[in-house]
Amino acid sequence: MLKVIQISSDIADIGHNIQKKSFEPLLDKYHDYDGNPAMESVQVIKAKIDRANTTAYIFQLNDINVGWVRVMSFGEMTYKISALCVLPEYQNRGIAKEALKQIESYYPNASKWILDTIFQEKGNCHLYEKLGYVKVGELRPINERMTLVNYIKICN
């Protein structure tokens, strides 16, 4: 059973290790050295977790830390999913889908969820679309290999 547990920056190193391992394959593929989360230091992640508008969660499967994410509040019940990641050896098992469902349930008054992802990563896009997210806005080219796409989910 997947557990999604709120964490503090005291264990930012766990999030850092998961994030680095999860995003390195995308760094190798797209060469986005300025923006790829694998390039962030543990100090940067700690600072992001400590932001006033941010809550961080770790995903545990059978008591093993397999993923993590940050949720940022932007007022008017709008929340942003940021740096959602699952360790490569645990991907394609429905963990991200289940984790997102759990996290959304923690915010029953949310009116809107937003996120961005790599347009070329069709599995990511499929996941978000399956959960009710819709592409919005212009595609944002990062380099010749990679483009970001924004998603929004309006809640009732």
N, C-alpha and C positions, 0 to 999 in steps of 0.2 A: 504494500500500500504506500502511495506517495504522500509524504508529509511536506507541507509548505510552512516554514517556520520563520517568523520575523527575527532578524539578527541586528546586532549593533556593530559599530565599527571596531569593537574589541577583537572581532574575528574576521576583519577585512582580509587577512592573509588567505583564509579559506576561499572567499569569493575571488580574490586575485588569482589563486592557483587554478580554480575552475575556469575563470574567464580567459586566462592565458592559454590553457590547453584547448578550450573550445573555439577560440577565435584565431589561433595560429594557422589552421588549414585555410581559412579565408584570407589571412594576411599573405600566405604563400601564393594563393590563387590570384588575388587582386592587387597586391603590392600597394595597399593603402596605408602607408607608414605613418601618415599624419593623423588619421582618424580611427584606425582599427583599435578596438578595445584591448587587444593582446599587447599593445604598446604601453598601456597605462601601468604606472608603478603602483605598488601597494599603498603608498602615501596618497596618490590621487584617488584611488578607490575609497580609502578611509575618509578623505575629505568629502567625497560625493555622498557617502552614506551619512555623514554628519550634517549635511545640509538640512536646514529647517523644514523644507518641503519634501523630504525624501524618506522613504521607508524601504528597507532592503529585506529580501527573503531568500532563504536557502531551500533547495529541494532535496529531500532525503528519500531514498528508496531503500528499504530494509536497513535503515540507520546508516547508509552510505551517502555522503554528500555528492550529489550528481549534477546539480545545477544551481543557478542563482539568478536574481533579477533585482532591479531597482524600480520603484514606483514613485513618481514625482507628482505632487499636487499642484495644479495651476489655478486654483480658485474656480468658482462657479461649477464645482463638482466635476472638473475635468482632470483626468489623470493620464500620465504618460508612462508607458512601459519602456524601460531602457536597459540595454545590454543583456537581454534575456539570453541565457546560454545553458546548454546541457553538454556534459562531457561527451566527446566523440563516441566513446564505446557504449554510451547509453542513448544515443540519438536514434530516432525512428522507432521508438517504443511508446509513443504517446505521452511522454513525460511533460513536454512543453505544453501540450494541449490541456492536460489535467491540471498542471500548475497554474496556467492562465485562468482556467475555470474557477479554481479555488481562490485565486487572488481577486478576481472580479467579485466573487461572493463576499469578500471582506469589505467591499465598498458598495453596499446596497443602494446608497443614495447617488451613486455616480450617474451623471447625465451623459458623459462623453469619455471615451478612451482614445488615446492617440499613440502612434508609434511610427517608426520608420524601419525599413529593412532593405536589404540588397535586392534590387529588381531582378538580377540575374539568378538569384537563388529561388527557383520556382517552388521548392519544398516549403520554404519559409512563407512565401506568398500564399501558397495553398493552405497552409495551417491557419494563417490569420483570416483568410477569406472564409474558411470552414467555420470559424468561430464568430462570424458576423462582421468582420472588419471590411471596409470598402476603401479602395484606392482613391486618393484625393490629390488635387494639386498637380503641379508639374514634376516630372522626373528630374532629379538633380544629379547630373554627371559629376563623379568624383575624380575619375581619370578615364583613360581610354578603355579600361577593362570593366569598370564598375559604375553603377548608377544607383542612387537611393530613391526609394518610393515611400510616400507617406500613406498611412492608413488611419482611418477613423472608425469608431464604433459608437453609434448613438444608442443610448439606453432609454427605455421607457420608464 
